[in-house]
C-alpha cells in the first residue's frame, strides 16, 4: 500500500513495517528511519539503586585490582 503525503515524502507499508523515503528529480531515493515511540522513564526503586551501587563498587575494585596486577607484573 502506497501513501503519498504532500512534500514528496512517500510511505510504503508492508508486513507490519513502514519505510519512509523521498525520490528526487533524478530518481535517487533518500530513506528515513522510523522514529520510535517516546515514553517517560520510571524512577529506580531503592533496591535497584542499591544493586547499581554494589555493581559500581565491585567494578571499581576489579579495575583497581587489574591495574595493581599489571603494575606488579611490569615492575
N, C-alpha and C positions, 0 to 999 in steps of 0.2 A: 504494500500500500504506500503510495507516494503522496506527501503533503507538501504544498509549496506556499509558505507564508511570504509576505512582502519582504523585499530587500535581497532577494536572490538566495536566501537560505533554504536548502531542501532537506527534508527529513524522510528517511526510509525507515519503515517499521517492519521487522521480520523476526520471527521466532522469539518474541518477547524482548528483543533488543532494539534500541533506537540509535541510528547513526545520523549525525548532522554534518552536512557538508555544503560548500559553495562551489560553483563552477564558474570560472572567469570566461572572458570572451574568447580565449584561445582553447577552451575545453579542458583546462587543468583543474583538478579537484583540490580543495582545501578542506581537510577533515577536522572536526571539532569533537572533543571528548564530551561524554555525557556527564553533566555535573551531578555530584552525589547530593542526596537529600541532607539538609543540615539538621542538627539536633544539638541540644544543650547537654553537656556532660554532667553527670551526677557527682556530688561531693563524695569523697572517700570516707569510709567509716573508720572509727578509731582502730579497729582490728587491722584493716588494710594499711593504715598509716604505720602501725607498729610493725607489720610484716615488711613494708618497704624500708623502714629504718633498719631492721635486722639485716635485710639483704644488702643494704648500703654499707653497713659496718663490716659484714663478712667479706664483701667485695674489696673494701679498703684494706682489710687485714691480708687478704690474698695478694693484692698488688704489692703491699709493703713487704710481704714475705718473699715474693718473687724477685723484687728489687734487691733485697738483702742477700738472697742466694746468688744472684747474678754478681753482686759486688764481691762476695766471698770466693766465687769460682774464678773471677777475672783477676783477683788480687793475689 
